[in-house]
Amino acid sequence: MRRVFLSCLLFQLLCACMLSAQKKVVNRIKQGEKQTIVVYGTSLCALPDGTLTWPAMLQDSINAIYPDAVEVINSARSAMWSTWGVQNLDEKVLSKKPNMVLIEFGMNDAYLPYHTSLEVCRINVEYMIDRIKEANPQCEIVLQIMNMPIREHLEKRPHINAYYDVYRKIARKRNLKLIDHYAYWTGILKQGEEEFLKYVPDGIHPRALAWKTYTVPFILKELGIK
């Protein structure tokens, strides 16, 4: 009986430590320590027309709860994939000295003209994780899986689910936080393309209505901020 009790206690302590580690940036925000979050990914994070992006909305939403608590730096680029992410990591991410990095390159790794194999995708993402941790072992790394594309965008990304599975596997392997938007957008698409296009009018890039009603609130929830 004593052995069972000690095993349960050890398990509870381990879970508490893991939860604390996962939310250390959130804890610092709540304690009034200024934190820097870098968003690193594709045009799903940074639109080519300069429109207000969800990372900007994320900063506004966090600061509305905890004033001046974070700086969200959007280092994403349109039409970029994980090989670019590796090549520009020092300038776009490490130089910003982030406390948290949100990584998303799956959509364009799956883009046929870029010729990124599943293995290269995995190697690139894991390299970025290792370099970020090498520069700052305390930096939190969050992987993101975004929405699915439809129509011609899906035709150019026929194996998108396999690339998203790479992110899922890496997150499990490396014990990283994974924010998975895919199930939500699958549900929207099941209601019909017309409903999906209300939020994703070009078939690949969600716009302000989607960010405001779903993307930002979901990220806040997943990070434990709200």
N, C-alpha and C positions, 0 to 999 in steps of 0.2 A: 504494500500500500504506500509506504514511504517512497519507494522507488518511482511509482506511478506519479505521486504528487510532485516529486522533484523534476520528473520528465515534463510534466504539464507546465510547471513553473518556468523551466528553461525554455520551453517552446513559446510561452507568452512573452518572456523577456526578449527572445530573438525576434518575434513578430513586432514588438514595440520598437526595437532598435532599427529594424528594417523600415518601419513606417516613418520613424523620425528621420532616418537618412534620406528617404524619398522626398520628404517635405522640408528639408533644411532651408531652402530658399524661401519658401512660404513662411517658415518660422521667423526668419530674419526680417522679412517684410513686415510681419506683424509686430516685431520688436522695434521697428522704426529704422532698421538698417537699409540704406539705399542699395538696390540690387540691379544688376545689368543682365538683361535677357537678350540673346541674339537669335534671330530667326534666320535660318539658312536653308534655302531651297529654290524652288522654281517660280514660274509666273503664278502659281496658285497662292503664292505669298506676296509676289511683287508684280503688279500689272504694268504692262508697257506704256499705258496711256497716262500714268501718273495719278490715277484715281486713288482715293483714300483706301488703304489696304486694311485687312483684318489685324495685322500686327499693330498698326496705329490705333485701331479700335481697342485692341487688347490693352495697350498702355493707358488709354483714357479710362477704360473700365476698371483697371486695377487702381489707378490714382483716384478714381471716384470713391473707392472704398478706403484706400490707404494713401492719402495725399502725398505726392512726390516720393512714392515708395520705389518706383522702378523707372529704368530707362529701357525701352524696348527698341533695339537696333535692328532694322530690317536689312540684312545682308543678302537677301535672296535676289536672284536675277531671272529675268524672262529667258526662256529657251536654253536653260542650263541643266546639266545633269551631274552625276556624282563625280565623274572624272574632273570636271571643272571645279567641283567642290573641294576635291583633294588639292588641286593645283593652286587654289586661291584661299586655302584655309587660314594661313598665317595672316594675310592682309585683311580678309573679310571677317574673321572670327577671333583668332588668338590675340590680335593687336587690340581688340576691344576689351580684353580682360573680363570675359563674361562670368557670371555666377551660374547661368543656365544657358544651354544651347538647344534649340528646337530644330531638328534636322528632317528635311523632306526633299528627296530627289527621285522617289520611285516612279512618279508619273513620266518623267522624261528619260529615265533609264530604260523604261519599257518602249520608248519611241523608236520604231524600227530604223529610221535614217541615222540614229546615233550609234547603232551597233554596240550596245552595252550588254554583254552577256550577264546571266544571273550570277555567275561566279565573280565577274569583275565588279558588278554591283555590290556583292557581299564584301569583297576585298576593300573596295573604296569606302564603304560605310564604316567597316571595322577600323580601317586606317584612321579615318577622321576621329572616331571614338578614342583610339589609342593616343593620338596626338593631342587631343583636347585634355585628356586625363594626364598625360605627361607634363603638359604646361601648367595644369592646375588640378591636382587630384580631388579637390573639393567641388569642382564644377559639376553641376548636374546636367546630364544629357538626356534629352527626351526625343524619341523617334515619333514621327507622325506618318500615318497613312491617310491619304485624302480621299476624295470622291472618285467614283469611276467616270471615265469619259463615255460619250455615246456618239453614234453616227460615224462620220469620217474620222473623228479623233480616236474612236475605239478601233476602227479598221487599221489605224497606224500603230495601235498599241494592243494587239490581239492577246498578248500574254500578261496583261497588267496584273492579274491576280497572282501570278507566280512571283512577280517582283514585289508586290505587297507582302507576300508570304515570307520573302527574304527578310523584310523588316521585322515581321512577327517573330521569326526564328532568332534573329540577332537580339531582339529585346529580351526574349526568354533566356537565351544563352548568357547574355551579359548582365542580366538582372536590371534592365533599364525600364523606365516608364515608357509606355507606348500609348499614344493618343490615336485611336482608330476611328476615323470618321466614316469608314466604308459602309458599315451596317446601316447607318442612318440614311445615307443616300441611296442604298439599295431599296430601302423601304419607300422612299419618295418615288423612285423610278417604277416600282411596282404599281403605283397609282396611275401610271401612264406618263409618256414622254412630255405631254403638255404640262403636267404638274411639275415635272423635273425642270423643264425649261423656264418656268417662272423664276427659279432660283439660279439656274445655270444656263443663261440664254444662248450661249454659243456652244453648249454641249460639253464644255470642259472646265471653264472658269466660273466658280460661284461668284456672285456679285454682292453688293452691299446688303440686300435683304437677307440673303443666306447667312452672311457673316453676323449680322445683328441678331437674327432670330435663332441661329443655331451655333455657328462656328465658335464665336467668342464665348458665349455662355458655357458651351461644352468644355472648352479649354480651361476656363476658370474653375469649373467643377472638377475636372480631371487633375488639375494642379493643386486642388484643395484650397483655393483662394476664396471661393464662394459656393 
